[in-house]
Amino acid sequence: MSAKGRATKTLPFDPIDEAARQWGRRWGAVEQMHAVTSLMRVQQLVLAQLDDILRPHGLTFARYEALVLLTFSRAGALPLGKMGERLQVHPTSITSIIDRLESAGLVVRRRHPQDGRAVLAEITSEGRQVVEAATADLVAADFALGSLETEQLRQISEVLRPVRRAAGDF
């Protein structure tokens, strides 16, 4: 079954292994291509599962992340620009995310008290309730990574840390 609950045809081979085989006939960097293709495919699969878990809460993973960020802030509010930076999304994307959350009554927009040009997104009490319920569902589903052991999860995080550091993530 796919993440959307539809039956899908399982291939009798790993398509990424086959792509790497074909790639190697033409170009170099086969291991890098295999790794990045695997990483991107897993990202697609996990994101689809997370979105399925969050759908009953009226959320996508992007909207969930925005609510969590607001929950973590001291005042429950942040400037939209700062949210975009922290979530690493384009200003247009954060505006769209906040539009949807505001329409659902999960955040409100407010003028920044010290900077009249800036707009704050502030989580509502309903937003806090939704993020708590959604988080409980994600935790119960092991964030769609239940097929991995705890040590494997730690290894993934450590293997990816140098890539994130080299990209300036921290």
C-alpha positions in Angstrom: 0.0 0.0 0.0 1.2 3.5 -0.7 1.1 6.3 1.8 -2.3 7.4 0.3 -3.7 4.0 1.1 -3.9 2.8 -2.6 -2.5 -0.5 -3.7 0.8 0.0 -5.6 2.7 -2.4 -7.7 5.9 -3.5 -6.0 8.8 -3.7 -8.4 10.8 -6.9 -8.4 14.0 -4.8 -8.2 15.3 -1.7 -6.5 14.8 1.1 -9.0 17.6 3.2 -7.4 20.0 0.4 -7.8 19.0 0.1 -11.4 19.4 3.9 -11.9 22.8 3.7 -10.4 23.8 0.8 -12.7 22.7 2.9 -15.7 24.3 6.0 -14.3 27.6 4.3 -14.0 27.6 3.4 -17.7 27.7 7.2 -18.5 29.0 9.2 -15.6 31.0 9.0 -12.4 30.0 9.7 -8.8 27.7 6.6 -8.7 27.8 6.3 -4.9 26.9 10.0 -4.5 24.1 9.7 -7.0 22.8 6.6 -5.3 22.9 8.2 -1.9 21.2 11.4 -2.9 18.5 9.6 -4.9 17.9 7.3 -1.9 17.7 10.2 0.5 15.3 12.2 -1.7 13.1 9.1 -2.3 12.9 8.4 1.5 12.1 12.1 2.1 9.2 11.8 -0.4 7.9 8.6 1.2 8.2 9.8 4.8 6.7 13.2 4.0 3.7 11.5 2.4 3.2 9.4 5.5 3.6 12.3 7.9 1.1 14.4 5.8 -1.4 11.4 6.0 -1.0 11.3 9.8 -1.5 15.1 10.1 -4.4 15.4 7.6 -7.1 14.6 10.2 -5.8 17.6 12.2 -6.1 19.9 9.1 -2.3 20.1 8.8 0.5 19.3 6.4 4.0 18.7 7.8 5.0 22.3 6.8 2.1 23.8 8.8 2.8 21.5 11.7 6.5 22.7 11.7 5.3 26.3 11.8 3.0 25.6 14.8 5.8 23.7 16.6 8.2 26.7 16.0 5.6 29.0 17.5 5.0 26.6 20.4 8.8 26.7 21.1 9.0 30.5 21.1 8.8 32.2 24.5 5.9 34.4 23.6 4.2 32.0 21.2 4.8 34.5 18.5 7.5 35.2 15.9 8.0 37.6 13.0 7.2 35.9 9.7 10.6 36.7 8.4 12.3 34.9 11.3 10.0 31.9 10.9 10.9 31.6 7.2 14.6 31.7 8.1 14.3 29.1 10.9 12.1 26.8 8.7 14.3 27.5 5.7 11.5 28.4 3.4 10.9 31.2 1.0 9.0 34.2 2.3 6.2 33.4 -0.1 5.9 29.9 1.4 5.8 31.1 5.0 3.1 33.6 4.1 1.1 30.8 2.5 1.6 28.6 5.5 0.5 31.3 7.9 -2.5 32.2 5.7 -3.7 28.6 6.0 -3.1 28.4 9.7 -4.9 31.7 10.2 -7.9 30.6 8.2 -8.1 27.5 10.4 -8.0 29.7 13.6 -4.7 28.2 14.7 -2.6 31.4 14.5 -3.4 35.1 14.3 -1.3 37.9 12.7 -0.4 40.9 14.8 1.7 44.0 14.2 5.1 43.8 15.8 5.1 46.1 18.9 8.6 47.5 18.3 8.8 47.3 14.5 5.7 48.6 12.7 6.9 47.1 9.4 7.0 43.5 10.8 4.1 41.1 11.2 4.0 38.5 14.0 2.3 35.1 13.7 1.0 34.1 17.1 -0.3 30.7 18.0 -3.9 30.5 19.4 -5.1 28.3 22.2 -6.8 26.1 19.5 -3.4 26.0 17.7 -1.8 24.8 20.9 -4.4 22.0 21.2 -4.0 20.9 17.6 -0.2 20.8 17.8 -0.4 18.7 21.0 -2.9 16.2 19.4 -0.9 16.1 16.1 2.3 15.5 18.0 0.8 12.6 19.9 -0.2 11.0 16.6 3.3 11.5 15.1 5.0 10.1 18.2 2.6 7.1 18.2 3.5 6.5 14.5 7.3 6.8 15.2 7.3 9.8 12.8 6.9 7.2 10.0 10.3 5.7 10.9 9.1 2.7 12.9 11.0 0.3 10.6 14.3 1.6 12.1 15.9 0.8 15.4 17.0 3.5 17.8 20.7 3.1 17.0 19.9 3.3 13.3 18.0 6.6 13.8 21.1 8.0 15.7 23.4 6.8 12.9 21.3 8.6 10.3 21.4 11.8 12.2 25.2 11.6 12.7 25.8 10.6 9.0 23.8 13.6 7.8 25.3 16.1 10.3 28.4 16.9 8.2 26.3 17.5 5.1 24.1 20.0 7.1 27.2 21.7 8.6 28.9 22.0 5.2 25.7 23.6 3.8 25.7 26.2 6.5 22.7 24.8 8.4 24.5 25.5 11.7 
